[in-house]
Amino acid sequence: MKRFLRRAVLTLGVLALALGVLLLIGLREVPVPERARFAIDLGALRALAGPEDALPERARADLVGQSFFPEFIGIAGGGAARMPLGFYVWQFVYSDGTHAIIDAVHSKASHPTLTGAYHDDAWQRQERAVGAASVMVVTHEHNDHLGGFTESTHFERLGAKLKLNAAQRGRPRAGGVARDLKGEATLESGPEGSLHKVAPGVVAISAPGHTPGTQMLYVRLKSGREFLLIGDIAWQGTALERVRNRPKLPTWILGEDSLAVAHQLRAILDFKKANPSIDVVVSHDIGQMEARFATGRVTRGLE
């Protein structure tokens, strides 16, 4: 009996040590470098966005769902406090009444895998907007950004209006949509940092890393207001403020290229510093979105 207890204690000790080592390694990060391997060119983005009279007039967004996880999962060096996450759909409205949708949120049926509120009224607004959209595009192929299109009752009629690059039609390691999207790309992509026009005023910047199909989306309004939607390159604005990547544990689970994400963070920080008037949008930061609604930079709810 004593021998059994000694073995049990030894086994538990070894397991605890192994778990500790795993956590120690898993909570480290690939650090953000001092220099990025590519740069974001605002002049080129503005030129590709097109003439002023063709640009969208209004920016709108809606909070469809919410969740949370510990800060140390989302930001290397973070604490144990809950980090709230918001799932937002974006709408950019043109003068002729047509509109573009960016990042439509998954349905309520997909939400139980997450912990947090789901807003049925916002889903209904998103459904109407998706059905009437002239163009749709996503920052990447995870379900909380693409699922609102693939789970929509309008999906079969979206056709080429849903702009997906080749990698976005594949399945990421985790978090992808249930629907098979195999087929021809409806949006060009290229090397990291390359630019691809989506619609008047909307330009994609190829940025594989968080997923193979990740891209940033630049949007310019007639008023001169400009946005850079960076998707999930960072989950919270504090990651940019602290200049911190995600820790290795979630990047292993997601299949991220952490080095690519680190260079993209540096490129975004350099772009933000050089162009402070550009609104850099991280996908899930509720506090930052509430500030946009409060100041009128973005209107709450979809048309």
C-alpha positions, 0 to 999 in steps of 0.5 A, spaced: 500 500 500 505 504 501 509 503 495 502 504 491 501 511 495 509 513 493 508 511 486 501 515 486 504 521 489 510 521 484 506 520 478 502 526 480 508 530 481 510 528 474 504 530 471 504 537 475 511 538 473 509 537 466 503 541 466 507 547 469 512 546 464 507 546 458 503 552 461 510 556 462 511 555 455 504 556 452 503 562 455 509 565 452 509 569 446 513 570 439 514 578 441 513 583 436 519 585 432 522 592 432 521 592 424 516 589 420 517 585 414 512 589 410 509 596 410 502 598 409 502 604 404 496 609 405 497 613 399 496 606 395 490 604 399 487 611 398 488 610 390 485 603 390 479 605 394 477 610 388 474 617 387 471 620 392 464 620 389 464 613 389 465 612 396 460 609 401 457 615 405 456 612 412 459 607 417 454 602 421 455 596 426 451 592 430 453 587 436 450 580 435 453 576 440 458 576 446 463 572 450 469 572 454 475 568 456 481 570 461 485 576 459 492 571 459 489 567 453 488 573 449 494 577 450 501 575 452 502 577 459 495 578 461 492 577 468 486 572 470 481 578 469 475 576 464 476 579 457 469 581 454 469 579 447 463 582 442 461 580 435 460 585 430 457 586 423 459 592 419 455 595 414 458 601 409 452 605 406 453 608 399 449 614 396 445 610 392 442 606 398 446 600 396 451 597 402 457 593 403 457 588 409 464 586 413 464 580 417 457 577 418 456 574 425 454 566 426 447 564 428 444 563 435 445 555 433 452 556 433 453 560 439 452 555 445 460 553 444 461 560 447 459 563 453 455 570 453 449 573 451 446 573 444 442 578 441 436 575 436 434 582 434 441 584 431 441 577 428 435 579 424 437 586 422 444 582 420 439 577 416 436 583 412 442 587 411 445 580 408 439 579 403 440 586 400 447 587 400 451 588 394 458 586 396 460 582 402 467 580 405 470 578 411 477 579 415 478 571 415 474 565 415 472 563 422 465 562 424 464 568 428 466 572 422 464 568 416 458 564 419 453 570 418 453 569 411 454 561 411 448 560 416 444 565 412 437 563 409 440 568 403 446 564 402 444 560 396 443 567 392 449 570 395 453 568 389 459 572 387 457 578 391 460 574 397 467 576 396 472 570 398 479 569 397 482 562 395 484 560 402 477 563 405 474 557 402 478 552 406 477 550 413 482 553 418 485 548 424 479 550 428 473 555 428 471 554 421 464 554 418 460 548 417 458 549 410 463 546 405 465 552 401 470 549 396 470 553 389 473 558 385 475 564 389 471 571 388 477 575 391 484 576 389 489 575 394 497 575 394 503 576 398 503 579 405 501 586 404 499 586 397 493 590 396 486 588 392 480 592 391 473 589 394 469 595 392 469 602 391 472 605 398 474 598 400 481 595 399 483 588 402 490 587 405 493 580 404 495 578 411 495 570 412 497 568 419 491 568 424 488 564 419 491 562 412 485 567 409 486 573 413 486 580 410 485 587 413 480 591 410 481 599 409 475 603 408 474 610 406 468 614 406 466 620 402 467 625 409 474 623 409 473 618 415 478 612 414 478 605 417 482 599 418 479 593 420 484 588 422 480 582 424 483 578 429 490 580 428 489 582 435 483 581 439 483 587 444 486 594 443 490 593 449 494 588 445 496 594 441 497 599 447 502 594 450 505 591 444 503 584 445 502 578 441 497 572 443 501 567 447 503 560 444 497 556 447 491 559 443 496 560 437 497 552 437 490 551 438 488 555 432 494 553 428 496 561 427 503 563 424 505 567 430 511 570 427 506 573 421 502 575 426 507 579 430 510 582 424 503 584 422 502 587 429 508 591 428 506 594 421 499 596 424 503 600 430 507 603 425 501 605 420 497 607 426 503 612 429 504 615 422 497 616 420 493 617 427 487 619 424 485 612 421 481 608 426 484 602 427 479 597 428 480 590 432 474 586 431 472 584 439 473 590 443 467 592 446 469 598 449 472 601 443 466 600 439 462 603 444 466 609 444 465 609 436 458 609 437 458 615 443 462 619 438 458 618 432 464 615 428 460 609 427 452 609 427 449 603 432 445 598 428 444 596 421 439 599 415 
